Amino acid sequence: MLRTMDIPFYVHTLDPVLVRIWGPLAIRWYGLAYVAGFICAYVALHRDITQGRLRLSADDLQTLLYYVIIGVMLGGRLGYLLFYQFSAWRADPVLLFRVWEGGMASHGGMLGLMAAVGLFTRSRQASFLHVTDALATAAPIGIFFGRIANFINGELWGRITRVPWAVIFPQEVGLQPDQPGFGAEVQRLYAAGLLSPRHPSQLYAAVLEGVLLWGLLVWLRRTRWARVDGRSGAAFLLCYACGRILGELFREPDRLYFGWLTQGQLLSALLALPAGWVLWLTRNAGAAGRTR
């Protein structure tokens, strides 16, 4: 940490790489976040099976996890390129495969997840809504790890602020902690007004989209209301959209529409539409409806 009388804020100096192997090959915290999320999802879903909340076999669960991993990874990558880097991707199609350069979109990952679950449940003659309900409780865990990794990477920083817990992100100007003279350069840029303290919006998102959402869904699945297939999954999408829309108020926007609507808020609002549709369809479901 770099904290001097000239810079009264935390300066981000975390290394996104845990172990460097060779060239672009490395073990990165971001990749480990995905691994941790998938492991936690497997543990949570396996527990649901043993406790009778998820109508799948252990073998089905392993197959489902394969589908989920492919769907999330492919959807997240394609979503990033389509939503945020379409011009660059069109000019350089190989960009899809240069994953070491970073670039995943949570909204794309969710769309990929739903597509993967759709393919899985169709092949197993299982209920799509039933399976997505179980995944909805596990998803915030992965989101939490992903947002912590975003902070370690020094990406997706927040808007300029003067709150005491604000963070200076040297990555904002392409400055990396391993560069010679890093500390002196940070102080010079800060004094010149070229580096500003910002909200650690990644940590806000980790709490909103991860911890709080997970706690809400764990509680919700214990209620009678959530016994109807589809409601937990819909609640996840709706609450995630609300948390993301709120969190975007503190995050530096990627793109603005109408001068105030961020790209993340727009995508989140669109993601909430299928949630509202499911809740509308199940509004009158009760004991006679299909429940877990």
N, C-alpha and C positions, 0 to 999 in steps of 0.2 A: 504494500500500500504506500502511496506517495501522498503525504499530507504535510504541508508546510504552512507558514504564516501567510504565504502568498496564495495558497490554494486551500481554503478551509473546507474542502469537500473530499470525499473518498474518490481516489483516482483508480479506475479499473485497470488492473495489471494482471489479471488471471490469464493463464495460458490455456487455450482451447484444446491443445494436444496433450494427452497423457504420456504417450510413448511414441517417439518418432522411429519409424522402421527404415524406410528408404524412399527418397523423393517425396511424392505426394502420399505415399502409404504411411499411415499412422493410426494409432488407437486414439480416437478423439472422444471427448466427454459427450459430444452430441450423439455419436453412435452408441455409446454405452447407455445413454438415456433411453434409446429405443429398445435396447436389449433388456434393460431393467423393466421397462413398461410391459413388454411382451411376457416376461417371466411372471410379473405380478398378475397380469391378466390370466395366465394359465392357472396360477394358484387359486385365484378368486373363482374362476369358472369351475375348476375341479372341486372346490369346496361346495359350490352350488349343486353340482351333480351328486355328491355324497349326501347332501342334506335334502335332496329331492326337489330343489327349486328349479333345476334345469333338466329337461327331459332329453338328455343325450347320454351316450355311452362314453367310456374313457377313450376308446378308439376314435369315436366321432370327434371328441374334443381335440385330439392331436391333429386330425385332418382340418378341423375348423381353424386351428391356430395357424396352419400353413396358409390357408386361404386369407386369413386376417393379415398376416405379415406381408404377403404379396400385395393385397389390396391397399393397405395403409401406405406401404413404401411407394408403390407405383402411383397411387392416387395423389399422395403428397407431392411427389416430384412433378407429375403432370400438372397438378393444380398450381404449383409455384410458377411453372413456365407459362401456363395459360393466363393466369390472373395477374402476374407481376412482371414476367420477362418474355412476353410473346414476341415482341419485335426482335429481341436478341436470339431467341430460339429459331425464329423463321430464317434469320440470317445465318445461323450456325446450328443445324439440327443435331450435331454431335453433342451439343450442350446437355442434352438429356442424360447422357452417360457420364458426364464429368461431375459425379456426385461429391467428390472431394472438395469441390469449390463451394459446396453448400447449396441450400435452396430447397426448402420443403414448405408446403402450405397446409395448415391444419384443416382448413375447409376442404381442400382436395383430398386429404387423408381420410376425412369422414365420408366423403362421397365414395372413395375407393373401398372403404370398409363396408359400406352398405351394399355396394355392388358385389363384393366378395361374399358377404353373408347371403345375398340373394342367390348366387350360384351354388353355394354350399347347401342351403336349405332346399333348393330345388332338386339337387342330386340325392338328398337324403329324405325327401318327402317330409321335411320338418316345417315347423311354423317360423316364418321370417320374424314376425313380431315377438314371438317368445324368445328367440335367440338374441335378438337385438336388445331386449330388456336386460338380459344377463350381461351382455357386453357393455351396456350403458353404465353399469355400476363400476366396471373395471376401467373404462376409458379415462376418467379423470386422473387416475393414477399415472397413466402414461403421459397425459397432458402436463401434469405437475413436473415430472422428470424432464420433459421437453422444454418447459419454460425455464427451469433452472439451468439447463444446458444453453438456452438462448442468452442468459445472463453471463455465463462463463465465456461464451463466444464474444460477448460485447456487441451483440446485434439486437435489432428491434428495440433500440433505446427509446426513452420517453421524451416528452416535450420539455422545453426549458423551464426551470423552476429554481427557487431559492430556498426550498424546504431544507431543514438540517440534514436529512438523509439523502439528499441529491447526490448523484454520481457523475463524475467526469468520464466520458467515454472517448479516449484518444482515437479509437477506431473510426470515429466520426470524420476525422480528417486523414484516415489511412495510416495512422501512426500505431505501430505495434510495440509491445513492451520489450521485445528482444532486440530492438534497434539501438545502435550506439547513441549515447547521449539522450536517451529517452526522457529522463527526468527533466533535464534542462529545457528540452524542446517543449514538453508539456507546459512547463511554467511560462515559457515565452509565448506560446499560443494562447494560454489562458489570460495572460496580461494584455495581449493584443485583442482580446475579445473574440478570438477564433475558435475557442473551446468554451462551452457553456455547461453549467451543471444541469442535469436532466433527471426526470423521474426514472427510477429503476422499474419501468413498466413491466419488465419481464417477471419481476418478483410479485408485482401486483397480480399479474395474470396467473402465476403459480398458485396464489391463494384463491383468487376468484374462480378460475376455471379448473383448478385442481382440488385443493383441500376443501373449500366450502361446498363445491359441487359434489364431491365424493360423499361428504358427510350428509348432505341433503338426500342423495339418492339411496344411501344405506338406510336412512330413517324411513324414506318413502316406501321402499320395497317391503317394509314390515307392516304397512298399513293395508287395510282391506281394499282401499281404492286402487292400489297398484297391483292387485291380483289379476286384473284384467290384462290380457296380453296386449302389448303395445303402449301402455300408458307410461311405464318407466322409461322406455326408449324415447317417447315423445317428450317427457319431462326433461330428459337429459338435453335433447336438442334445444328445447325452448329456454332452459336455464343457462345453457352454454351461450346461446345467442345473446341473452340479456347480459350475462357477465362480460362477454366480449365487447358488446356495444358500450357498456360502462367503462371497461378497461381502455377502449380506444380514445376516451377523453384525455387520457394521460400519456398515450403513445404517439410518437412522431408519425403522422400519417404517411402512408406510401403514396396515396393519391386522394384527391378531394373531388367530390361531385357537388355541384350547386354551391360551392364555397364552404361547405360545412360537413357534408357526409363523407366519411372516410371509406376506403375500399373495404376494410375489415367490417365496418358497420353494415355496409350494403350486403356483403356476402353472408353475414350473420343473419340479417333480416330474411334473406332468401332461404337460408337453412332452416329458419323457424317455420316456414310455410308448411312443409310436410308434417311437422309436429302438431301444428294446429289442426290439420286435416285428420290425423289419427285421433286426436282428442275429441274432435267433433263426431267422428264415426263411433267412438266408444262411449259417448256421453250417457247413453241409456243402458249400457251393459251393467249387469249385476250378477247375481248368483246364477242366472240362466245363461249368461254369456260364457265364452271360453276363457277360463281362468287357469292359473297355475295350480 
